[in-house]
C-alpha cells in the first residue's frame, strides 16, 4: 500500500511540471520518417515500430497511443478515427516529450552505488518506500524526464540526490533508486 501511495504522490507532484516538457506538434520526423497529423495510422505503424503501445479499448472509436523514442526525445502519437467519424484510423495528435539533461558524474571519494546517512544506507535498486522509511521526506522532489517505464523523478537530500524510476526487480515493479549522486 505504501508503494502505491508513493507512486501516486510522485505522479501528483510531477503532473504540475509535465506540461513544461511536453509540446504538441503538427509534424515530426521519427526514426527518419516524417509523420503528420491526419496521416493514416496503418502507414505510420508500418514504417516505425512503437517502443510501447497502449490501447484504451478494442472498439471502433477508441483511441490508442504509441510511444516512440528517437534522438533523446519521446514522441507520443495518438491514433483514432478521422474527424469525419468514420474510416481508417489516422494520427490525431503528436506530442514531443524532451528529457532534461543530467549533470555529468563528478569524481568523489563516495561510492556512486550507495550513500550512507549515519547508519541508514541507501543503495541502487532500493524501493522508494524504503528510502522514505530510512531518510524521511526529501528536501525537494522534481520530475526530470521520462523513459520507457514512466516518469523519472529526483529526490534531493542534503547529502545526495536519488534518481527514481519505475523498474522491475524480481517479481515487483515499483519506483526504485536508479542513480545516486553524492552532493
C-alpha positions, 0 to 999 in steps of 0.5 A: 500500500505504501508503494502505491501511495508513493507512486501516486504522490510522485505522479501528483507532484510531477503532473504540475511540471509535465506540461513544461516538457511536453509540446504538441506538434503538427509534424515530426520526423521519427526514426527518419520518417516524417509523420503528420497529423491526419496521416493514416495510422496503418502507414505510420505503424508500418514504417516505425515500430512503437517502443510501447503501445497502449490501447484504451479499448478494442472498439471502433472509436477508441483511441490508442497511443504509441510511444516512440523514442528517437534522438533523446526525445519521446514522441507520443502519437495518438491514433483514432478515427478521422474527424469525419467519424468514420474510416481508417484510423489516422494520427490525431495528435503528436506530442514531443516529450524532451528529457532534461539533461543530467549533470555529468558524474563528478569524481568523489571519494563516495561510492556512486552505488550507495550513500550512507546517512549515519547508519541508514544506507541507501543503495541502487535498486532500493524501493522508494518506500524504503528510502522514505522509511530510512531518510524521511521526506526529501528536501525537494522532489522534481520530475526530470524526464521520462523513459520507457517505464514512466516518469523519472523523478529526483529526490534531493537530500542534503547529502545526495540526490536519488534518481527514481524510476519505475523498474522491475526487480524480481517479481515487483515493479515499483519506483526504485533508486536508479542513480545516486549522486553524492552532493 
